[in-house]
Amino acid sequence: MKQKLLLLAAVFFGVLAFILTFQQINSERRKIQATMQEVALLEVKRDIAENEIITDDAIVVKKYQRARSQLANSREVTADQKNLIVGRKALFPINRGSVLQWNDLQTTMAAGREGANSVIRPGYRAISIPVDQTASVSGLVQPNNYVDLIGTFKFPGRRGDASLDTITMTILQRVRVIATGNDYGIRAPGQSAVRSYSTVTLELLPAEAEMIVFASQKGYIQMSLRNHEDAATVTEHQSVDWKYLEKNIQKYNQERQRRSMSGRN
C-alpha cells in the first residue's frame, strides 16, 4: 500500500512539474513574441554571381519575424527599399533563399543610376516641395514612405464680396517619397534616418508635378502618412470648408464611435 502511495505521489508531482514547466515555457514564448515584429524583407530568388546587376526578377518580398531591438542596426534590405537596390551590383556571390543585406552590394551603381536619379522610376519625375514639422508629420515621413497630399487654399468667397473662403482637400493619394532633404534612403548600416529637413522630394507623373508645383505656391500642402502595404484609394473626394465641417462633424464622430465599438467586438 505504501509503495502504491509513493508511486501515485511520484506520478502526481511528475505531472505537476510537467504542467509548471509547460506554463513557464509558454510564458517565456509570449515574452519573446512580444519583443518580435513582422518585417517585409527582400529574399534572393536565384543565385546571384559576383558583379552581377541586381534585377527586379531576382528578388522577392518575404515576411520575417525580427527582434525589435535589432531592427535599428539591421543590415537587411526591407521591402520599401527595393527601388534603392535594383541596378546595384553584387559585391560577392549571393545564394538563393538568402535575405538580401546592404553589405552584399557594391557601393557604386550601374551607369546612369548615381545619386537620387537612381531611385526615380521610368515615366515619373521628382519634385521637391517645402515642408515644416507639421507638414512632415513631425519628421516621421522618410524616404520610400507613401503619403497622401492634402492642400489648404483660400478661394474667392461665394457671397460675391471680397472675402476669401478656406477649403481643404486631398489632392493626390499614395505618393512615394523619394527623399527628405538630401537623404534619399541610401545610408550605411546602422546610420539613423534624418529627422530634420525643410523639403520633401516626391515621385510624380508629369501632369501631377505641374499640379503640385502650382498648389504648393498657392496654398499649404500637408502630408498624411500611409502604411506601406495600404494601396487603397478613396474615390469620393470632399472639399472641407466651415459649412461642410459644421454639417458633417457629428456624422464623423458617430462613424468613429461605430468603428471603435466594432473593433472591440
C-alpha positions as CSV (number, residue, x, y, z in Angstrom):
1,M,0.0,0.0,0.0
2,K,2.8,2.4,0.9
3,Q,4.6,1.7,-2.4
4,K,1.4,2.5,-4.3
5,L,1.0,5.8,-2.4
6,L,4.6,6.6,-3.2
7,L,4.1,5.7,-6.8
8,L,0.9,7.9,-7.0
9,A,2.7,10.8,-5.3
10,A,5.6,10.5,-7.8
11,V,3.2,10.5,-10.7
12,F,1.3,13.5,-9.3
13,F,4.4,15.5,-8.7
14,G,5.7,14.5,-12.1
15,V,2.5,15.7,-13.8
16,L,2.6,18.9,-11.7
17,A,6.2,19.5,-12.7
18,F,5.3,19.0,-16.4
19,I,2.4,21.5,-16.1
20,L,4.5,24.1,-14.4
21,T,7.3,23.6,-16.9
22,F,4.9,23.9,-19.8
23,Q,3.4,27.1,-18.4
24,Q,6.8,28.5,-17.9
25,I,7.8,27.7,-21.5
26,N,4.6,29.3,-22.8
27,S,5.2,32.4,-20.6
28,E,8.8,32.7,-22.0
29,R,7.5,32.2,-25.5
30,R,4.9,35.0,-25.0
31,K,7.7,37.3,-23.7
32,I,9.8,36.6,-26.8
33,Q,6.9,37.1,-29.2
34,A,6.1,40.5,-27.5
35,T,9.6,41.6,-28.5
36,M,9.3,40.4,-32.1
37,Q,8.0,42.3,-35.1
38,E,7.0,41.1,-38.6
39,V,9.1,42.8,-41.2
40,A,8.9,42.6,-45.0
41,L,12.4,41.9,-46.4
42,L,13.9,41.1,-49.8
43,E,14.8,37.5,-50.4
44,V,17.0,36.4,-53.3
45,K,15.0,34.1,-55.7
46,R,18.0,32.7,-57.5
47,D,21.8,32.5,-57.2
48,I,23.4,35.9,-58.0
49,A,27.0,36.0,-59.2
50,E,29.7,38.4,-58.1
51,N,29.5,41.7,-60.0
52,E,26.0,40.7,-61.4
53,I,23.5,43.6,-61.5
54,I,20.5,43.1,-59.2
55,T,17.3,42.9,-61.3
56,D,13.7,43.1,-60.2
57,D,13.1,39.4,-61.1
58,A,16.0,38.3,-58.9
59,I,14.3,39.3,-55.6
60,V,11.0,38.7,-53.9
61,V,9.3,40.2,-50.8
62,K,9.0,37.8,-47.9
63,K,7.9,38.5,-44.3
64,Y,10.1,37.5,-41.4
65,Q,10.0,37.8,-37.6
66,R,12.8,40.0,-36.2
67,A,13.6,41.3,-32.7
68,R,12.6,44.9,-32.3
69,S,15.9,45.7,-30.5
70,Q,17.8,44.6,-33.6
71,L,15.9,46.5,-36.3
72,A,17.6,49.8,-35.8
73,N,21.0,48.3,-36.6
74,S,19.9,45.7,-39.1
75,R,21.7,45.4,-42.4
76,E,18.8,43.5,-44.1
77,V,17.1,45.3,-47.0
78,T,13.5,46.0,-46.4
79,A,10.7,45.8,-49.0
80,D,10.2,49.6,-49.1
81,Q,13.9,49.9,-50.1
82,K,13.6,47.8,-53.2
83,N,13.9,50.7,-55.6
84,L,17.3,51.5,-54.0
85,I,18.9,48.2,-54.8
86,V,17.6,47.3,-58.3
87,G,20.5,48.2,-60.6
88,R,23.2,47.8,-57.9
89,K,26.0,45.2,-58.4
90,A,26.6,42.2,-56.1
91,L,29.8,42.5,-54.1
92,F,30.2,38.7,-54.0
93,P,28.0,35.7,-54.9
94,I,24.6,35.6,-53.1
95,N,22.9,32.3,-52.6
96,R,19.2,31.7,-53.4
97,G,17.0,32.0,-50.4
98,S,19.2,34.5,-48.6
99,V,17.8,37.7,-47.2
100,L,19.5,40.5,-49.1
101,Q,21.8,42.7,-47.0
102,W,23.4,46.1,-47.7
103,N,26.9,44.6,-47.3
104,D,26.0,42.2,-50.2
105,L,26.1,45.2,-52.6
106,Q,28.8,47.3,-54.1
107,T,28.8,50.9,-53.1
108,T,28.6,52.1,-56.7
109,M,25.6,51.8,-59.0
110,A,25.2,50.8,-62.6
111,A,25.9,53.6,-65.2
112,G,23.2,56.3,-65.2
113,R,21.9,55.4,-61.7
114,E,24.0,57.6,-59.5
115,G,22.6,59.7,-56.7
116,A,18.9,60.5,-56.5
117,N,18.5,59.8,-60.2
118,S,18.8,56.1,-59.3
119,V,15.5,55.9,-57.3
120,I,13.2,57.6,-59.8
121,R,11.1,55.1,-61.8
122,P,10.8,55.5,-65.5
123,G,8.0,57.8,-66.6
124,Y,8.0,59.7,-63.3
125,R,9.5,63.0,-62.2
126,A,11.0,64.2,-59.0
127,I,9.5,67.4,-57.5
128,S,10.6,69.0,-54.2
129,I,8.1,71.0,-52.0
130,P,8.8,72.9,-48.8
131,V,7.6,71.3,-45.5
132,D,7.6,72.2,-41.9
133,Q,7.3,69.9,-38.8
134,T,3.5,69.7,-39.2
135,A,3.5,69.0,-42.9
136,S,6.2,66.3,-42.5
137,V,4.2,64.5,-39.7
138,S,6.7,65.7,-37.1
139,G,9.6,64.5,-39.3
140,L,8.3,60.9,-39.3
141,V,8.0,60.9,-43.1
142,Q,11.1,59.2,-44.5
143,P,12.3,58.1,-48.0
144,N,10.3,55.4,-49.6
145,N,7.2,56.1,-47.5
146,Y,3.9,56.6,-49.1
147,V,1.8,59.7,-48.3
148,D,-1.4,61.4,-49.3
149,L,-1.1,65.1,-50.2
150,I,-3.7,67.4,-48.5
151,G,-3.9,71.0,-49.6
152,T,-5.5,74.0,-47.9
153,F,-6.3,77.0,-50.1
154,K,-8.1,80.4,-50.0
155,F,-10.6,80.8,-52.7
156,P,-12.8,83.8,-53.6
157,G,-15.9,83.7,-51.4
158,R,-19.2,82.6,-52.8
159,R,-21.0,85.6,-51.3
160,G,-19.9,87.9,-54.1
161,D,-17.8,90.2,-51.9
162,A,-14.0,90.5,-51.4
163,S,-13.9,87.8,-48.7
164,L,-12.0,84.5,-49.1
165,D,-13.1,81.0,-48.2
166,T,-10.7,78.5,-46.8
167,I,-11.0,75.0,-48.3
168,T,-9.1,71.8,-47.5
169,M,-9.0,68.8,-49.9
170,T,-7.0,65.7,-50.8
171,I,-5.0,66.4,-54.0
172,L,-3.2,63.1,-54.6
173,Q,-3.1,59.7,-52.9
174,R,-0.3,57.2,-52.3
175,V,2.6,59.3,-53.5
176,R,6.0,57.9,-53.0
177,V,8.5,60.0,-51.1
178,I,11.9,59.9,-52.8
179,A,13.9,62.0,-50.4
180,T,13.6,64.1,-47.3
181,G,16.1,66.9,-47.6
182,N,19.1,65.4,-49.3
183,D,18.5,62.0,-47.7
184,Y,17.1,59.5,-50.3
185,G,17.4,56.4,-48.2
186,I,20.8,55.1,-49.0
187,R,22.8,55.1,-45.8
188,A,25.4,53.0,-44.1
189,P,24.2,50.1,-41.9
190,G,23.2,51.4,-38.5
191,Q,23.0,55.0,-39.7
192,S,19.8,56.6,-38.4
193,A,17.3,58.4,-40.6
194,V,17.4,62.2,-40.8
195,R,14.5,63.7,-38.9
196,S,15.3,67.4,-39.6
197,Y,14.6,68.7,-43.1
198,S,12.8,71.5,-44.8
199,T,11.9,69.9,-48.2
200,V,10.5,66.6,-49.4
201,T,11.0,65.2,-52.9
202,L,8.1,63.4,-54.4
203,E,7.8,60.9,-57.3
204,L,5.1,62.2,-59.6
205,L,3.7,61.8,-63.1
206,P,4.5,64.8,-65.3
207,A,0.9,66.2,-65.1
208,E,0.8,65.6,-61.3
209,A,4.1,67.5,-61.0
210,E,2.6,70.6,-62.6
211,M,-0.4,70.5,-60.3
212,I,1.6,70.1,-57.2
213,V,4.0,72.9,-58.1
214,F,1.0,75.2,-58.6
215,A,-0.7,74.0,-55.4
216,S,2.5,74.5,-53.3
217,Q,2.7,78.1,-54.4
218,K,-0.9,78.9,-53.9
219,G,-1.6,77.1,-50.7
220,Y,-0.3,74.9,-47.9
221,I,0.4,71.2,-48.5
222,Q,0.4,68.7,-45.7
223,M,1.3,65.0,-46.0
224,S,-0.7,62.2,-44.5
225,L,1.5,59.2,-43.8
226,R,0.2,55.8,-45.0
227,N,1.0,52.2,-44.1
228,H,3.4,50.9,-46.8
229,E,1.0,48.0,-47.5
230,D,-2.1,50.1,-47.9
231,A,-2.7,50.6,-51.6
232,A,-6.4,51.6,-51.3
233,T,-7.6,55.0,-52.6
234,V,-10.7,57.0,-51.8
235,T,-12.8,57.7,-54.8
236,E,-15.3,60.1,-53.2
237,H,-13.4,63.3,-52.6
238,Q,-14.6,66.1,-50.4
239,S,-13.8,69.8,-50.1
240,V,-13.9,70.8,-46.4
241,D,-14.9,74.4,-45.5
242,W,-16.7,75.8,-42.5
243,K,-20.1,74.9,-43.8
244,Y,-19.1,71.3,-44.6
245,L,-17.4,70.9,-41.2
246,E,-20.4,72.2,-39.4
247,K,-22.7,69.9,-41.3
248,N,-20.6,66.7,-41.1
249,I,-18.7,66.8,-37.8
250,Q,-21.4,64.9,-35.9
251,K,-21.5,62.2,-38.7
252,Y,-17.8,61.7,-38.5
253,N,-17.8,61.3,-34.7
254,Q,-20.6,58.8,-35.0
255,E,-18.6,56.9,-37.6
256,R,-15.5,56.9,-35.3
257,Q,-17.6,55.6,-32.4
258,R,-19.1,52.8,-34.6
259,R,-15.6,51.7,-35.8
260,S,-14.3,51.8,-32.2
261,M,-17.2,49.6,-31.0
262,S,-16.8,47.1,-33.8
263,G,-13.1,46.9,-33.1
264,R,-13.8,45.9,-29.5
265,N,-16.1,43.2,-30.7
